[in-house]
């Protein structure tokens, strides 16, 4: 690809509806911009950093998110489908607190659901699992505080 090297500095500009094809925008800075409804296809955006951004109603499809870090994020009502999570850590996953806009004093939130998922070899440490409901799950080898649940259930029957 032959390129026309040109550095642009746009300030207070409206480039809505613009189209960029075969453009190298490496290390470009986008600050205080409206990129709503932007469409990025076949792009290398590795090492992208997004801070203080509204990505609600966004869609990521066929993307490599390995080593992605998501911090201080609201993922309420997100749909995460057909993903690989080996080695992934979830830390301090919480329900909204009183200072959050989506806080409900009665705690009536849509449940977090894992469906058709392989969570074998998953560890839950220091988690609140109150009112967790396991339905049609393979619990072979499941231990809670060292107690094998299969054996516990057999001894109850």
C-alpha positions, 0 to 999 in steps of 0.5 A: 500500500502506497501511503500519503503521509500527512499529520492532521490536527483537527479541533472543533471539527465535524467529520461525521459520515467520513470514511477511512480506508487503509489508513495508519492511525497508530498512536493517534489521540482521540480526546473529547470526541463523539464516536457513537455509531462508528463502525470499525472493521478489520482493524488492528487496535491492539493496546487500545486504551479507552478511559471515561467512555460510554460504550453502552449498546456497543457490539464486539464480534470476532475479536481477540480480547486476550489480556484485556483489562476491564476496571470500574465498569458497569456490565449490567445486562451485558451478553457475553457469548461463546468465549474462552475464559481460561486463566481469566480472573474476576475480582470484586464483582459487586451489585450496585451500592447506594451511590450508584444510579442503578441501585435498588434498595430491595436488591431486585436485580436481574440474575447473573446467568451462566448457560451451557458453560464449562466452568470446570476447574473454576475457583470461587474464593471469598464470594457471596453465593447466597441464593445461588441456584444450580440447575441441570449441572454436572456437579461431579467433583464439586467441593464446598469448603473441602466437602465433596457435594456428591457424597454429601447428597448421597448420604442425605438420601 
